[in-house]
Structures are given as C-alpha cells and as structure tokens.
Amino acid sequence: MKLWGGRFTEDTNVLVENYTASIEFDVRLAEMDIQGSLAHARMLGQCGIITEQESEQIVNGLSALLSDYRAGKLEFRVDDEDIHMNVERLLHERIGAVSGKLHTGRSRNDQVALDMHLYAREAVVQAIAGLRKLQGALVQQAESNLDVIIPGYTHLQRAQPVLLSHHLLAYFWMLERDVGRLQDAGKRADMMPLGAGALAGTSFPISRQAVQEELDFSQLYENSMDAVSDRDYLIEILAAASILMMHLSRFSEELVLWSSEEFGWIELADAYCTGSSMMPQKKNPDVPELVRGKTGRVYGHLIALLTVLKGLPLAYNKDLQEDKEGVFDTFDTLLPALELFTGLVNTLQVRANRVASAFTHDFSNATDLADYLAVKGVPFREAHELVGKLVLRAIAQGSNLAGLEFSIYQEASAAFAKDIYDVLGISQVVAARGVRGGTAPEAVKQQLNLAKDRLLMVQ
C-alpha cells in the first residue's frame, strides 16, 4: 500500500511507477533526508506536537538508519518512489507505527526542498575548497617560473611578450571570481524551507526556528509557496559552475596547445596523460581535453533547469523532480575536474629553453618600437605605419627587428638612435610594463603577493 494510497481504488501502472520514481538518483540525498527528519522529529517533541517519548523513539530509529546507511546496509525500493518514502518505510520496519508521526506538519514538497538545500550548501563548500587548491597550484607554478617569458597572443597571433607567471595568474583571478560567485550563490542555498508544508504552511504549532538552528541555516523562507517552488539557488549554482568550467576549458585549450610538439613549452606528467593503442610515440593530454569536452555537459544542465522552470505555475509541480540529476552530475563533473587540474598544474614541467627559442623570428617587440618613436615626438599613427614597414623588411630578410642593421633604421626615420637595440630586447619589453597589473617582473611579484595573501586570508 502506498503511503498516499487512501484516495486510490486501483494500483499504479508499473510503467508510471518506474517513470515517476526518483529513488534511482535521489538516493544520494539519504543522509540529508535523515538529518532533516532528525531535526523535525526533535522539534515535534519540543513543541508538544508528539510526546517526548515518541520523539525519542523516532530520533533513535533515524539515528540507527543513518548509521546503517553510512555502513552501506540499507536497501531502497523503486516502488517506494523516492528517498523520503523509502526512509519512512525503513523507519516503520525499525520502530513500528510511531514512525507515522514523523511526517506530522510537513510534506514531501518542503522535505525535498530541504534536502536539496542541504546538498547544495555542502557541495558549494566542496567546490570552493577545490578551487582554493587549484589557485594554490597556480601560485606555486607562477612563483617557480618568474624568469620565464612567453609570447602573448591576441587572435592566436603573436602580440607582446609576457611572463609565464603573469599568464598563469590570469587564471588565478578568474578562479577568484568563481569563488565569489559560488559564495554568493551559497547564500541562497543557505535558506531553510521546512515548515512550508505542501504550499500553504501547516496548522500544527511547529517551530521553524528550532529546525533552522539545529541545521545551522542562516535564513528562513518567509513565504511558504516560494519555499517549495524556489530553485533559483540551483540555477545560480549551475550558472557559477558553467562559468567556472568555461575558465577550465580555456585553460585546457592552452595546455593542449602548449604541450604539443608545435609549441613544446610544457611537459605534462605521465600520470595525467594517456597513450595510443596504435601509435607508440603518443602522449595524449586527455585530462584537459575531457574537461574541455565536459564543459558543454554542465552548460546543458543549466539550460535544462531554466527550461524546466520557465512555465511552472506556483507552487510545487512534479516537473521539479528534474532539478536533481543535472545538479548532481554538475558536481560529479566539477569536483573531480578541480582535483585533476590541481595535480596537473602542480606536476607540469616548463621547458624554458624551448620557450626562449620561440622569440627567434618574433615581432612581439614591434609596439615598443612604435612607442620609442612616439617618445621622440613622432605621432603614434605615423610611427605605427613606419614600424609595420620595418616588420615587412625584416620578414623579407628572414630576420627580426633586432636583426635589422642600424642603417635601415636611420633610413626609415632620423628619430632612431643606436639605443634602439636596448628597447628591442624581449626582457626589456617585458620590464617596461611596470604598471600595476602589468607583466613586468616587479609588477608580477606584487600581483603574486596579493594572490598569496588572498589564499592566506581563507586558511
């Protein structure tokens, strides 16, 4: 007999039973469901809605179920539909008819809302912890490679040289914003919906504040209809996770490029790569490739939940059952990605000699040549055109700007003096950008200290 079966005169069609059941995926809410029920049972006793003895019986039974669940001893059934009814059945088997009093003053609607808030709150904490570890790995690599200069790109074309540390720290600050987004979304996850009932509250004199305090929620929902129908906090979390995965995907793209033979700037540790079943020489960057690929999966969960919610009237609808699998899969995708990326970054080796050779036929110092002329009084637009012609001249000679004879510079403009070669050195180009947030060594050291301070603040 279904726990809601009093109204019905025939059994549920088996296909309907299987199609509507959620126990296959919401079983992972078992611990949250039992924790919520423990708080609810204690409150019912404290408020005199059930006797203290009944409350104690229920609490003891639930505590035993929680221990058995953690030990892997509980069995759940599809015909009980969801985690709530499975727990209620198991509790009844354990303590008898008194278990039926547990559901006094609540509905599965506010119960599942509570479970998801508990799950999301904890998952956000885990994601932030993973982000902090990855940020630490980036800081470590940046500090270890302060003397390495790489070509910087726009449009994937050589632009200006930058410190590798500067490039890596760009991802640190992206991840810092991801932390902020998750923390902000976590504030909405930290709201307590229990006590909303099915949609209108309950006629029993419950204490929502008592449950809030026991479960350590910072806020209560002030509207019962909002409490059972709100999934905004999950959308916020999925949006934050999507942006985070986008950042990891961008970094993945660069790691794949940099580890290729065409670049050869880094060597990824064997532990984070795989080989080919056919080609013995291959070392494939599967981790960043898969993270890049799984980004679309997380995007899909965000769009799916937005689509589920867009036409729902208040308050609870069965459609909301679709909120769980996408959220679960998002964290199942995100948390390992952060852990793997942390190991990947911690163990990668920079091939400094290979990076240095990239500047042999490089024109990323061209802007500094134009700036040199501008300082000498040549209008920048005129200087820009003049340097562009010098670049063409160097290309025709199979050289670079530093390889052009001084007579060629004199022919191009009387503003050039022999100190021009001091300006063209790649190290000088980098060192010239000492503005706060720039790529000069001193500016990057300042940025690195800020990053380290940020991590120390959260320890």
Long-range contacts (C-beta under 8 A, 24 or more apart in sequence): 2-81, 3-85, 3-88, 3-89, 17-78, 17-79, 17-81, 18-78, 20-81, 20-318, 20-321, 21-78, 21-79, 21-81, 21-82, 22-81, 22-82, 22-83, 22-321, 22-324, 23-76, 23-77, 23-78, 23-80, 23-81, 23-82, 23-83, 23-86, 24-78, 25-324, 25-325, 25-328, 26-82, 26-83, 26-112, 26-115, 26-324, 27-76, 27-83, 27-86, 28-119, 28-328, 29-83, 29-112, 29-115, 29-116, 29-119, 29-324, 30-69, 30-74, 30-76, 30-83, 30-86, 30-87, 31-66, 31-69, 31-70, 32-114, 32-115, 32-118, 32-119, 33-83, 33-84, 33-87, 33-111, 33-115, 34-62, 34-65, 34-66, 34-69, 34-87, 35-66, 35-118, 35-215, 36-111, 36-114, 36-115, 36-118, 36-194, 36-211, 36-215, 37-62, 37-87, 37-102, 37-111, 38-62, 38-63, 38-66, 39-194, 39-210, 39-211, 39-214, 39-215, 40-102, 40-105, 40-106, 40-194, 40-211, 41-102, 42-210, 42-214, 43-206, 43-207, 43-210, 43-211, 43-214, 44-101, 44-102, 44-104, 44-105, 44-206, 46-207, 46-210, 47-204, 47-205, 47-206, 47-207, 47-210, 48-205, 49-104, 49-105, 49-204, 49-205, 49-206, 50-101, 50-104, 54-98, 54-101, 57-95, 57-98, 58-91, 58-95, 58-98, 58-99, 58-101, 58-102, 60-95, 61-91, 61-94, 61-95, 61-99, 62-87, 62-91, 62-102, 64-94, 65-90, 65-91, 65-94, 82-108, 82-112, 83-115, 84-108, 84-111, 84-112, 104-204, 105-195, 105-197, 105-202, 105-204, 105-206, 106-194, 106-195, 106-197, 106-202, 107-196, 107-197, 107-198, 107-199, 107-228, 109-196, 109-197, 109-198, 109-199, 109-228, 109-315, 109-316, 110-193, 110-194, 110-195, 110-196, 110-197, 110-198, 110-224, 110-227, 110-228, 111-194, 113-193, 113-194, 113-196, 113-227, 113-228, 113-230, 114-192, 114-193, 114-194, 114-215, 116-234, 116-323, 116-324, 116-327, 117-189, 117-190, 117-191, 117-192, 117-193, 117-217, 117-233, 118-215, 119-327, 120-186, 120-189, 120-233, 120-234, 120-237, 120-327, 121-186, 121-189, 121-190, 123-237, 123-327, 123-331, 123-335, 124-182, 124-183, 124-185, 124-186, 124-189, 124-237, 125-186, 126-331, 126-335, 127-182, 127-241, 127-244, 127-331, 127-334, 127-335, 127-338, 128-179, 128-182, 128-183, 128-186, 130-334, 130-335, 130-338, 130-339, 130-342, 131-175, 131-178, 131-179, 131-182, 131-244, 131-338, 132-179, 132-455, 132-458, 133-338, 133-339, 133-342, 134-175, 134-338, 134-341, 134-342, 134-345, 135-172, 135-175, 135-176, 135-451, 135-454, 135-455, 136-342, 136-455, 137-341, 137-342, 137-343, 137-345, 137-346, 138-168, 138-169, 138-171, 138-172, 138-175, 138-345, 138-451, 139-169, 139-172, 139-448, 139-451, 139-452, 139-455, 140-345, 140-346, 141-165, 141-168, 141-345, 141-346, 141-348, 141-350, 142-168, 142-169, 142-172, 142-444, 142-448, 142-451, 143-448, 144-350, 145-350, 145-352, 146-441, 146-444, 146-445, 146-448, 147-352, 147-441, 148-350, 148-352, 148-355, 149-355, 149-356, 149-359, 149-426, 149-427, 149-430, 150-265, 150-355, 150-358, 151-358, 151-359, 151-362, 151-364, 152-364, 152-439, 158-362, 158-363, 158-364, 159-364, 160-364, 160-365, 160-367, 160-429, 161-359, 161-362, 161-364, 161-365, 161-426, 161-429, 161-430, 161-439, 162-430, 162-439, 163-430, 163-439, 163-441, 163-444, 164-350, 164-355, 165-444, 165-448, 166-438, 166-439, 166-444, 166-447, 169-444, 169-447, 169-448, 169-451, 171-247, 171-251, 172-451, 173-451, 174-247, 175-244, 175-247, 176-454, 177-243, 178-240, 178-243, 178-244, 178-247, 181-236, 181-239, 181-240, 181-243, 181-244, 182-237, 182-240, 182-241, 182-244, 184-236, 184-240, 185-233, 185-236, 185-237, 185-239, 185-240, 186-237, 187-218, 188-232, 188-233, 188-236, 189-233, 189-237, 190-217, 190-218, 190-219, 191-217, 191-218, 191-219, 191-220, 191-221, 191-233, 192-217, 192-219, 192-220, 192-221, 193-221, 193-227, 193-228, 193-230, 195-220, 195-224, 195-227, 196-221, 196-224, 196-225, 196-227, 196-228, 197-224, 197-228, 198-228, 198-315, 198-316, 199-224, 199-225, 199-228, 199-229, 199-314, 199-315, 199-316, 200-224, 200-225, 224-315, 225-314, 225-315, 228-315, 228-316, 229-312, 229-314, 229-315, 229-316, 229-317, 229-320, 231-305, 231-309, 231-320, 231-323, 234-305, 234-323, 234-327, 235-302, 235-305, 235-306, 235-309, 237-327, 237-330, 238-298, 238-301, 238-302, 238-305, 238-326, 238-327, 238-330, 239-302, 241-298, 241-302, 241-330, 241-331, 241-334, 242-295, 242-298, 242-299, 242-302, 244-334, 245-291, 245-294, 245-295, 245-298, 245-299, 245-333, 245-334, 245-337, 246-295, 248-291, 248-292, 248-295, 248-337, 248-338, 248-341, 249-291, 249-292, 249-295, 251-288, 251-341, 252-288, 252-289, 252-291, 252-292, 253-288, 253-292, 255-285, 255-288, 255-344, 255-348, 256-285, 256-288, 256-289, 256-292, 259-285, 263-354, 263-358, 264-351, 264-354, 265-350, 265-351, 265-354, 265-355, 265-358, 266-348, 266-349, 266-350, 266-351, 267-348, 267-349, 267-351, 268-344, 268-347, 268-348, 269-343, 269-344, 269-347, 269-348, 269-349, 271-343, 271-347, 272-340, 272-343, 272-344, 272-347, 287-340, 287-341, 287-344, 288-341, 288-344, 291-337, 291-340, 291-341, 294-333, 294-337, 297-329, 297-333, 298-330, 298-333, 298-334, 300-326, 301-326, 301-327, 301-329, 301-330, 302-326, 359-426, 360-400, 361-398, 361-399, 361-400, 362-400, 362-426, 363-391, 363-394, 363-400, 363-401, 364-426, 364-429, 365-401, 365-402, 365-423, 365-424, 365-425, 365-426, 365-429, 366-391, 366-401, 368-423, 368-424, 368-428, 368-429, 368-432, 369-401, 369-420, 369-423, 369-424, 372-416, 372-420, 372-423, 373-413, 373-415, 373-416, 376-415, 377-415, 378-413, 378-415, 386-412, 386-413
